[in-house]
Amino acid sequence: MDKILIKNARIITMDSNLGDFKNADILIHNDKIIQVGENINVDNAEIIDATNFLITPGLINTHIHTWQTGLRGIASDWTLSDYLESIHKGLASFYKPDDMYIANYIGALYQINTGATTIVDWCHNNPTPDHTDAAIRGLEESNIRGIFLHGSPKHEPKKGQPHYSETPMPRDEVARLKNSIFSSDDNLLNLGISILGPQQSTLEVCKKDFQLAKDLDLIISMHIGGKFLTPDGFDVLKNMGLLNKKTNIVHANNISNEMLDSLVNSNVTFSITPEEELQMGFGNPLTKRLLDRNGVFGFGSDIESAMSGDMLNVIRFALQAVRHEYTLENYQINQSPPAEMKVKTRQAFEWATIDAAKMLGIDDKVGSIVPGKKADLIMFKTNKINFTPIHDPISSILFHSNSNDIDTVMVDGKVLKSGGQLLNNNLEKDLKLLSDSGYRIIEKYENQEK
């Protein structure tokens, strides 16, 4: 049946014009939302009774290394130097294409299970086209919406090979992906590139990578977290007209105010991963500094090897961290806590929905429940001990619920989770494949160290 009518739901649309509904319906035809409102009736539709359900747009995770799903838990006590030494110089090099596939597949399913219907998959362990294709296949088979960022592996170079900082993105390989798997902009998955950027590559590599992104009209993303190999890189790229709204920077916690102002004025976007940043010594997340500058940003869960990819946790953590920063500022100025709450819960929920969609340039498709947009929805079951009563729906979601309350998830009009369970008949078998993959990689790495 190509029509679905969801009846009697409490709906948070995240659209200021349409507003929210205490009891209303959503009509879906194929992949799109057709109508939102009260007392919708239509023939020949599958009916979903959403009494005692709260429906919101799907969450958007703007930065995740899904390929690390098989390494869960190993980095929870690591510093940044531990991580760089163990992951990129060691564990990553033992990945086979099948390892990339199963990590991305299960990692994407976990995102769906916890309410994220769109992810930005920062895939920087693809030394061969086979690794890349396997990683993409994992995302495709999960049916998640996403942007696949083809990355730059940072394996130790073999004798005679140039250092990775001197190696630009492989233009032919990126063009192959753009012209084949990602030839249509209306697919669930779209293409971008994740590069080393001015922090980790030479100026010539930066120029080539940014020019590639411009030529193929791709989002380009890079980590900024330490000392710059090319300190004037952003200035040079800005003068060349290569910084714009499709330029995405991850972390950048400790860049100067002057550099931050320049980047914000260039319409650059930022991805913030507060939990990982606080663990690994990046300093305060950029949230407050970007709010003060009206910068464009979203949030991500980052490394599956260290922490949960649950976006409800991410947003809750981000909100309280930035509230704390404003509190410290007020103490410094007025010797007292703030008289009013600077950042409200609805604004935080916008970060994970409509604001993230705008940041990625996909707000015409997702981020709010509006007729004409894709049917990417999550349904919270509310007649539960932790969810009752609901005085403010978004506060209930962010501070009183968890991903176990997400009963149903829909992506592109297709139900992928129902009754609290992923609709996957082979999940037990697939989880074993993931476990076997992770154990094998770690064993090979540890044997090498002996």
LOBA-824813 format. One line per field, with one value per residue (C-alpha): residue number from 1; residue in one letter; x, y, z. Coordinates in nm, 4 decimals, decimal comma, always signed. Example, Ala and Ser with C-alpha at 12.3 -4.5 7.8 and 13.67 -1.06 7.14 Angstrom:
BEGIN
n = [1	2]
res = [A	S]
px = [+1,2300	+1,3670]
py = [-0,4500	-0,1060]
pz = [+0,7800	+0,7140]
This chain:
BEGIN
n = [1	2	3	4	5	6	7	8	9	10	11	12	13	14	15	16	17	18	19	20	21	22	23	24	25	26	27	28	29	30	31	32	33	34	35	36	37	38	39	40	41	42	43	44	45	46	47	48	49	50	51	52	53	54	55	56	57	58	59	60	61	62	63	64	65	66	67	68	69	70	71	72	73	74	75	76	77	78	79	80	81	82	83	84	85	86	87	88	89	90	91	92	93	94	95	96	97	98	99	100	101	102	103	104	105	106	107	108	109	110	111	112	113	114	115	116	117	118	119	120	121	122	123	124	125	126	127	128	129	130	131	132	133	134	135	136	137	138	139	140	141	142	143	144	145	146	147	148	149	150	151	152	153	154	155	156	157	158	159	160	161	162	163	164	165	166	167	168	169	170	171	172	173	174	175	176	177	178	179	180	181	182	183	184	185	186	187	188	189	190	191	192	193	194	195	196	197	198	199	200	201	202	203	204	205	206	207	208	209	210	211	212	213	214	215	216	217	218	219	220	221	222	223	224	225	226	227	228	229	230	231	232	233	234	235	236	237	238	239	240	241	242	243	244	245	246	247	248	249	250	251	252	253	254	255	256	257	258	259	260	261	262	263	264	265	266	267	268	269	270	271	272	273	274	275	276	277	278	279	280	281	282	283	284	285	286	287	288	289	290	291	292	293	294	295	296	297	298	299	300	301	302	303	304	305	306	307	308	309	310	311	312	313	314	315	316	317	318	319	320	321	322	323	324	325	326	327	328	329	330	331	332	333	334	335	336	337	338	339	340	341	342	343	344	345	346	347	348	349	350	351	352	353	354	355	356	357	358	359	360	361	362	363	364	365	366	367	368	369	370	371	372	373	374	375	376	377	378	379	380	381	382	383	384	385	386	387	388	389	390	391	392	393	394	395	396	397	398	399	400	401	402	403	404	405	406	407	408	409	410	411	412	413	414	415	416	417	418	419	420	421	422	423	424	425	426	427	428	429	430	431	432	433	434	435	436	437	438	439	440	441	442	443	444	445	446	447	448	449	450]
res = [M	D	K	I	L	I	K	N	A	R	I	I	T	M	D	S	N	L	G	D	F	K	N	A	D	I	L	I	H	N	D	K	I	I	Q	V	G	E	N	I	N	V	D	N	A	E	I	I	D	A	T	N	F	L	I	T	P	G	L	I	N	T	H	I	H	T	W	Q	T	G	L	R	G	I	A	S	D	W	T	L	S	D	Y	L	E	S	I	H	K	G	L	A	S	F	Y	K	P	D	D	M	Y	I	A	N	Y	I	G	A	L	Y	Q	I	N	T	G	A	T	T	I	V	D	W	C	H	N	N	P	T	P	D	H	T	D	A	A	I	R	G	L	E	E	S	N	I	R	G	I	F	L	H	G	S	P	K	H	E	P	K	K	G	Q	P	H	Y	S	E	T	P	M	P	R	D	E	V	A	R	L	K	N	S	I	F	S	S	D	D	N	L	L	N	L	G	I	S	I	L	G	P	Q	Q	S	T	L	E	V	C	K	K	D	F	Q	L	A	K	D	L	D	L	I	I	S	M	H	I	G	G	K	F	L	T	P	D	G	F	D	V	L	K	N	M	G	L	L	N	K	K	T	N	I	V	H	A	N	N	I	S	N	E	M	L	D	S	L	V	N	S	N	V	T	F	S	I	T	P	E	E	E	L	Q	M	G	F	G	N	P	L	T	K	R	L	L	D	R	N	G	V	F	G	F	G	S	D	I	E	S	A	M	S	G	D	M	L	N	V	I	R	F	A	L	Q	A	V	R	H	E	Y	T	L	E	N	Y	Q	I	N	Q	S	P	P	A	E	M	K	V	K	T	R	Q	A	F	E	W	A	T	I	D	A	A	K	M	L	G	I	D	D	K	V	G	S	I	V	P	G	K	K	A	D	L	I	M	F	K	T	N	K	I	N	F	T	P	I	H	D	P	I	S	S	I	L	F	H	S	N	S	N	D	I	D	T	V	M	V	D	G	K	V	L	K	S	G	G	Q	L	L	N	N	N	L	E	K	D	L	K	L	L	S	D	S	G	Y	R	I	I	E	K	Y	E	N	Q	E	K]
px = [+0,0000	+0,1528	-0,0450	-0,0014	-0,2305	-0,1038	-0,3986	-0,4454	-0,0829	+0,0766	+0,3034	+0,6093	+0,6545	+0,9616	+0,8031	+0,7188	+0,4441	+0,2641	+0,3115	+0,2584	-0,0513	-0,1924	-0,4040	-0,3663	-0,2916	-0,0159	-0,0854	+0,2099	+0,2176	+0,5178	+0,8175	+0,6558	+0,4373	+0,1184	-0,0867	-0,0573	-0,3635	-0,6750	-0,9336	-0,7655	-0,9584	-0,8543	-0,9433	-0,7028	-0,4450	-0,2720	-0,3820	-0,1385	-0,3129	-0,0799	-0,2873	-0,0385	+0,2441	+0,4523	+0,5874	+0,8874	+1,1142	+1,3973	+1,7191	+2,0284	+2,3787	+2,6199	+2,9433	+2,9976	+3,2761	+3,0433	+3,3258	+3,4442	+3,1277	+3,3159	+3,5595	+3,2998	+3,4313	+3,8032	+3,8669	+3,6591	+3,9702	+4,1898	+4,3405	+4,3626	+4,7206	+4,6143	+4,3406	+4,5550	+4,8306	+4,6067	+4,3331	+4,4921	+4,8422	+4,7275	+4,3766	+4,2516	+4,5129	+4,3693	+4,0260	+3,9117	+3,6203	+3,3862	+3,4780	+3,3811	+3,0510	+2,9351	+3,0473	+2,8603	+2,5561	+2,5150	+2,6262	+2,3583	+2,0950	+2,1864	+2,1371	+1,7916	+1,7128	+1,7946	+1,6007	+1,8602	+1,7218	+2,0081	+2,3807	+2,6974	+2,9284	+3,2891	+3,4557	+3,8328	+3,9433	+3,9016	+4,2467	+4,0974	+3,7838	+3,6665	+3,6723	+3,4758	+3,2143	+3,1657	+3,1156	+2,8589	+2,6787	+2,6435	+2,4706	+2,2536	+2,1284	+2,0376	+1,8055	+1,9324	+1,9509	+2,3004	+2,5946	+2,8885	+3,2135	+3,4918	+3,7965	+4,1715	+4,3196	+4,6046	+4,7901	+5,1635	+5,3160	+5,5129	+5,8720	+5,8884	+5,5337	+5,4645	+5,3277	+4,9485	+4,9809	+5,1299	+4,8597	+4,5504	+4,2137	+4,2057	+4,0202	+3,9477	+3,8030	+3,5812	+3,4648	+3,3859	+3,1595	+2,9978	+2,9227	+2,7982	+2,6647	+2,5897	+2,4789	+2,1332	+2,0785	+1,7469	+1,9033	+1,8945	+2,2745	+2,4729	+2,8467	+3,0965	+3,4651	+3,6407	+3,9890	+4,2922	+4,2620	+4,5045	+4,5754	+4,7007	+4,8076	+5,0262	+4,8944	+4,9126	+4,7077	+4,4523	+4,4176	+4,3699	+4,1160	+3,9102	+3,9197	+3,7958	+3,5015	+3,4198	+3,4464	+3,2140	+2,9897	+3,0491	+3,0404	+3,3980	+3,4708	+3,7864	+3,8963	+4,0609	+4,1943	+4,5561	+4,8645	+4,8324	+5,0672	+4,9545	+4,8771	+4,7704	+4,5679	+4,2224	+4,3338	+4,4728	+4,1600	+3,9365	+4,1271	+4,0822	+3,7056	+3,7034	+3,5399	+3,1599	+2,8485	+2,9585	+3,2770	+3,2378	+3,4805	+3,4733	+3,5861	+3,8053	+3,7562	+4,0741	+4,1045	+4,1452	+3,8480	+3,9969	+4,0033	+3,6562	+3,5149	+3,6712	+3,5286	+3,1798	+3,1851	+3,2729	+2,9522	+3,1516	+2,9548	+3,0712	+3,0107	+3,0478	+3,0972	+3,0947	+3,1272	+3,4316	+3,5846	+3,5658	+3,7082	+4,0021	+4,1153	+3,9923	+3,8644	+3,5205	+3,2967	+3,2424	+2,8706	+2,8727	+3,1192	+2,9107	+2,5839	+2,7396	+2,8326	+2,5164	+2,7310	+2,5864	+2,6465	+2,5195	+2,6110	+2,7485	+2,8334	+3,1787	+3,3733	+3,1820	+3,4995	+3,4537	+3,0944	+2,7313	+2,6018	+2,2620	+2,1694	+1,9344	+2,2393	+2,4447	+2,1950	+2,1285	+2,5029	+2,5541	+2,2735	+2,3933	+2,7552	+2,6719	+2,4398	+2,7333	+2,9527	+2,6971	+2,6724	+3,0491	+3,0455	+2,7719	+2,9641	+3,2676	+3,0716	+2,8059	+2,9295	+2,5984	+2,4186	+2,2169	+1,8780	+1,7290	+1,8074	+2,0100	+1,9503	+1,6100	+1,5220	+1,3346	+1,6420	+1,8465	+1,5971	+1,6228	+1,9968	+1,9245	+1,6461	+1,5742	+1,9001	+2,1085	+1,9097	+1,9744	+2,3433	+2,3648	+2,1555	+1,8823	+1,6117	+1,3972	+1,3791	+1,4002	+1,4249	+1,0573	+0,7173	+0,5798	+0,3806	+0,6150	+0,9079	+1,0316	+0,8589	+1,1457	+0,9696	+1,0181	+0,7365	+0,7842	+0,5539	+0,4348	+0,2154	+0,5225	+0,6394	+0,9178	+0,7137	+0,4032	+0,2777	+0,3823	+0,3779	+0,6278	+0,6855	+1,0397	+1,1491	+0,9994	+1,2026	+1,5341	+1,5271	+1,2894	+1,3086	+1,5654	+1,5956	+1,3979	+1,0933	+1,1270	+0,8687	+0,8611	+1,1093	+1,0301	+1,2810	+1,1660	+0,8168	+0,9381	+0,8877	+1,2243	+1,1398	+0,8018	+0,6828	+1,0221	+1,2053	+1,4105	+1,2505	+1,5512	+1,5136	+1,8879	+1,9984	+2,1378	+2,3497	+2,4652	+2,5646	+2,7817	+2,9509	+3,0222	+3,1629	+3,3820	+3,5101	+3,5954	+3,7648	+3,9739	+4,0940	+4,1932	+4,3669	+4,5744	+4,6672	+4,7674	+4,9726	+5,1587	+5,2416	+5,4060]
py = [+0,0000	+0,3338	+0,5550	+0,5629	+0,7639	+0,8182	+0,9085	+1,0751	+1,1739	+1,4494	+1,6134	+1,8355	+1,9646	+2,1877	+2,4296	+2,7738	+2,8363	+2,5057	+2,4836	+2,1792	+1,9657	+1,7958	+1,5580	+1,5399	+1,3192	+1,2782	+1,1516	+0,9968	+0,8931	+0,6843	+0,8755	+1,2141	+1,3863	+1,4972	+1,6507	+1,7366	+1,8382	+1,7373	+1,4854	+1,3733	+1,1002	+0,9153	+0,5890	+0,3033	+0,3933	+0,1849	+0,3248	+0,3636	+0,4502	+0,6909	+0,7414	+0,7821	+0,8622	+1,1756	+1,2226	+1,4371	+1,4692	+1,2181	+1,3265	+1,4214	+1,3146	+1,5506	+1,3678	+0,9973	+0,7516	+0,4598	+0,2347	+0,2045	+0,0242	-0,3056	-0,1356	-0,0181	+0,0508	+0,0257	+0,4019	+0,5019	+0,5742	+0,7023	+1,0441	+1,1982	+1,0788	+0,7253	+0,7379	+0,8665	+0,6177	+0,3143	+0,3726	+0,5364	+0,3945	+0,0510	-0,0878	+0,0814	-0,0917	-0,4364	-0,3601	-0,5602	-0,4495	-0,6895	-0,5215	-0,1851	-0,3262	-0,4842	-0,1893	+0,0593	-0,1625	-0,2267	+0,1263	+0,2721	+0,0363	+0,1537	+0,5139	+0,4249	+0,2361	+0,5455	+0,7870	+0,9272	+0,9067	+1,1019	+1,0699	+1,2268	+0,9270	+1,0484	+0,7467	+0,7914	+0,4308	+0,3467	+0,2703	+0,0852	+0,1218	-0,2123	-0,0696	+0,2328	+0,0334	-0,2034	+0,0867	+0,2450	-0,0873	-0,1149	+0,2223	+0,1430	-0,1847	-0,0180	+0,2240	+0,5227	+0,8682	+1,0081	+1,1913	+0,9609	+1,1538	+0,9747	+1,0207	+1,0224	+0,7198	+0,8036	+0,4723	+0,4875	+0,5129	+0,2188	+0,2606	+0,4845	+0,6189	+0,9871	+1,0845	+1,1134	+1,4894	+1,5150	+1,3041	+1,4758	+1,3062	+1,0639	+1,2681	+0,9735	+0,7685	+1,0510	+1,1197	+0,7487	+0,7612	+1,0861	+0,9548	+0,6109	+0,5367	+0,9024	+1,0217	+1,1286	+1,3928	+1,2293	+0,9114	+0,8371	+0,8733	+1,1639	+1,2159	+1,4484	+1,4331	+1,4304	+1,5736	+1,6440	+2,0212	+2,2924	+2,1241	+1,7957	+1,8558	+2,0799	+2,3910	+2,2305	+1,9345	+2,1720	+2,3609	+2,0439	+1,8980	+2,2176	+2,2569	+1,8997	+1,9735	+2,2862	+2,1089	+1,8266	+2,0471	+1,8429	+1,9118	+1,9144	+1,8424	+1,8416	+1,7956	+2,0894	+1,9937	+2,0881	+2,2529	+2,3518	+2,2070	+2,4956	+2,7887	+3,0281	+2,7649	+2,9081	+3,2578	+3,1333	+2,9261	+3,2212	+3,4482	+3,1858	+3,1872	+2,8243	+2,8676	+2,8622	+2,7026	+2,3609	+2,3820	+2,1952	+2,2040	+1,9519	+2,0453	+2,3590	+2,4225	+2,6232	+2,8309	+3,2047	+3,4405	+3,6063	+3,2795	+3,1851	+3,5219	+3,4822	+3,1323	+3,2319	+3,5290	+3,2871	+3,0900	+2,7852	+2,5337	+2,3496	+2,0048	+1,9814	+1,6541	+1,7675	+1,4375	+1,3214	+1,6704	+1,6910	+1,3416	+1,3870	+1,7306	+1,9528	+2,2126	+2,3707	+2,2869	+2,5690	+2,5911	+2,9148	+3,0938	+3,0060	+3,1042	+3,4414	+3,4852	+3,3415	+3,0678	+2,7643	+2,4354	+2,0870	+1,8064	+1,4581	+1,1541	+1,1061	+0,7887	+0,4658	+0,3249	+0,5442	+0,6484	+0,5939	+0,7214	+0,8030	+1,1549	+1,2123	+1,1742	+1,4002	+1,6865	+1,6606	+1,6681	+1,9619	+2,1639	+2,1272	+2,1945	+2,5267	+2,6258	+2,5681	+2,7975	+3,0774	+3,0259	+3,0600	+3,3752	+3,5271	+3,4480	+3,6183	+3,9321	+3,9517	+3,7114	+3,5258	+3,2581	+3,3725	+3,5317	+3,3484	+3,0368	+3,1396	+2,8278	+2,6582	+2,2972	+2,3723	+2,5436	+2,2354	+2,0113	+2,2400	+2,1692	+1,8011	+1,8513	+2,1571	+2,3418	+2,0373	+1,9981	+2,3635	+2,3215	+2,0287	+2,1989	+1,9341	+2,1307	+2,1113	+1,7353	+1,6759	+1,8395	+1,9199	+1,7594	+1,9638	+1,8667	+1,8104	+1,6916	+1,3353	+1,1169	+1,0791	+1,0442	+0,9022	+0,8019	+0,8076	+0,5907	+0,8191	+0,6087	+0,4921	+0,5457	+0,7886	+0,9850	+1,0670	+1,3364	+1,5494	+1,9187	+2,0169	+1,7546	+1,8531	+1,8669	+1,5207	+1,3957	+1,5533	+1,5028	+1,2188	+0,9793	+0,7577	+0,5688	+0,2760	+0,5028	+0,5269	+0,2774	+0,3483	+0,4967	+0,5826	+0,6870	+0,7982	+0,6738	+0,3238	+0,1858	+0,0510	+0,0081	-0,0846	-0,1937	-0,1016	-0,3482	-0,3046	-0,4813	-0,6999	-1,0774	-1,1477	-0,9158	-1,1892	-1,3266	-0,9778	-0,8920	-1,2028	-1,0923	-0,7552	-0,9174	-1,1536	-0,8605	-0,6488	-0,9324	-1,0291	-0,6709	-0,6190	-0,9582	-0,8827	-0,5421	-0,6785	-0,9596	-0,7012	-0,5086	-0,8088]
pz = [+0,0000	-0,1047	+0,1379	+0,5149	+0,7401	+1,0934	+1,3176	+1,6587	+1,7216	+1,9209	+1,6627	+1,6999	+1,3432	+1,4057	+1,1582	+1,2961	+1,0405	+1,0823	+1,4589	+1,6803	+1,7307	+2,0385	+1,8319	+1,4560	+1,1580	+0,8984	+0,5472	+0,3638	-0,0020	-0,1030	+0,0336	+0,1036	+0,3576	+0,1816	+0,4599	+0,8290	+1,0268	+1,2131	+1,0947	+0,7722	+0,5943	+0,2814	+0,1119	+0,0476	+0,3123	+0,5753	+0,9120	+1,2002	+1,5267	+1,7071	+2,0203	+2,3083	+2,0639	+2,0141	+1,6616	+1,5668	+1,2644	+1,2551	+1,4252	+1,2239	+1,3283	+1,1524	+1,2373	+1,2977	+1,2126	+1,1529	+1,0362	+1,3990	+1,5177	+1,5572	+1,7984	+2,0499	+2,3977	+2,3333	+2,3411	+2,6424	+2,8533	+2,5719	+2,5318	+2,1868	+2,1428	+2,2413	+1,9819	+1,6970	+1,7705	+1,8089	+1,5522	+1,2525	+1,2779	+1,3866	+1,3989	+1,0816	+0,8678	+0,9495	+0,8085	+0,5093	+0,2890	+0,4704	+0,7996	+0,6555	+0,5331	+0,8565	+1,0714	+0,8547	+0,8264	+1,1994	+1,2871	+1,0598	+1,1999	+1,5486	+1,4403	+1,3078	+1,6286	+1,8358	+1,6162	+1,3764	+1,0246	+0,8620	+0,9285	+0,7958	+0,7723	+0,7958	+0,6346	+0,6494	+0,6344	+0,2672	+0,1235	-0,1755	-0,3892	-0,2496	+0,1041	-0,0145	-0,2022	+0,0912	+0,3330	+0,1022	+0,0587	+0,4355	+0,4493	+0,1481	+0,2929	+0,6221	+0,4338	+0,6297	+0,4749	+0,4739	+0,3305	+0,2702	+0,3101	+0,1249	+0,3425	+0,3638	+0,5413	+0,7768	+0,7717	+0,8190	+0,4678	+0,3405	+0,2287	-0,0761	-0,0367	+0,0379	+0,3769	+0,3884	+0,4472	+0,0977	-0,0696	-0,2137	-0,2445	-0,5392	-0,8025	-1,0296	-0,7445	-0,6187	-0,9754	-1,0162	-0,7119	-0,8193	-1,1662	-1,0622	-0,7137	-0,6395	-0,9828	-0,8552	-0,5883	-0,4962	-0,3579	+0,0129	+0,0091	-0,1292	-0,1649	-0,0033	+0,0848	+0,4218	+0,3868	+0,6013	+0,5643	+0,6756	+1,0070	+0,8647	+0,5040	+0,2934	+0,1218	-0,2219	-0,1023	+0,0506	-0,2756	-0,4791	-0,2372	-0,2194	-0,5952	-0,6316	-0,4044	-0,6041	-0,9395	-0,8314	-0,6128	-0,2955	+0,0759	+0,2047	+0,5713	+0,7826	+1,1448	+1,3195	+1,6594	+1,7100	+1,5670	+1,2015	+0,9438	+0,7186	+0,9531	+0,6772	+0,4926	+0,5566	+0,4616	+0,1300	+0,0586	+0,1448	-0,0922	-0,3626	-0,3054	-0,1931	+0,1490	+0,1486	+0,2987	+0,1715	+0,3789	+0,7075	+0,9995	+1,2841	+1,6390	+1,6056	+1,9795	+2,0285	+1,7123	+1,7662	+1,7675	+1,4610	+1,2667	+1,3896	+1,2811	+0,9386	+0,8949	+1,0131	+0,7762	+0,4948	+0,5701	+0,6802	+0,8894	+1,2007	+1,3461	+1,7226	+1,9114	+2,2755	+2,4580	+2,2624	+2,2709	+2,6492	+2,6949	+2,4623	+2,5695	+2,2883	+2,5354	+2,5539	+2,2575	+2,0100	+2,0866	+2,2886	+2,0634	+1,7583	+1,9251	+2,0097	+1,6407	+1,4818	+1,3294	+1,1536	+1,3334	+1,4075	+1,6450	+1,6058	+1,8150	+1,6575	+1,7372	+1,7897	+1,9472	+2,2550	+2,3151	+2,2294	+1,8980	+2,0519	+1,9382	+2,2315	+2,4577	+2,2321	+2,2346	+2,6078	+2,6739	+2,4347	+2,5907	+2,9472	+2,8502	+2,6843	+2,9688	+3,2021	+2,9928	+3,0078	+3,3837	+3,4263	+3,2134	+3,4287	+3,7463	+3,5989	+3,5087	+3,7809	+4,0509	+4,0319	+3,8312	+3,5271	+3,5917	+3,2926	+3,0963	+2,7933	+2,5793	+2,5874	+2,5175	+2,1944	+2,0515	+2,1381	+1,9602	+1,6575	+1,6545	+1,5923	+1,3375	+1,1247	+1,2014	+1,1097	+0,7880	+0,6993	+0,7762	+0,5330	+0,2666	+0,2844	+0,4673	+0,1535	+0,2200	+0,5953	+0,9374	+0,9878	+0,9381	+0,6515	+0,3411	+0,0491	+0,2580	+0,2890	+0,5454	+0,7926	+1,1286	+1,4749	+1,7099	+2,0870	+2,2965	+2,5749	+2,8038	+2,9932	+3,3487	+3,2528	+2,9959	+3,2035	+3,2395	+2,9416	+3,0294	+2,7616	+2,4892	+2,3966	+2,7594	+2,8036	+2,5068	+2,6029	+2,9794	+3,0577	+2,7648	+2,6026	+2,2772	+2,4239	+2,4043	+2,0253	+1,9086	+1,5341	+1,2866	+0,9273	+0,6587	+0,3150	+0,3918	+0,4806	+0,8328	+0,9544	+1,3227	+1,4649	+1,8056	+1,9449	+1,7182	+1,4047	+1,1108	+1,0420	+1,0398	+1,0402	+1,3195	+1,5455	+1,2597	+1,1600	+1,5170	+1,5269	+1,2043	+1,3654	+1,6794	+1,4794	+1,2737	+1,5778	+1,7668	+1,4613	+1,4014	+1,7643	+1,7810	+1,4722	+1,6091	+1,9494	+1,7937	+1,5866	+1,9024	+2,0719]
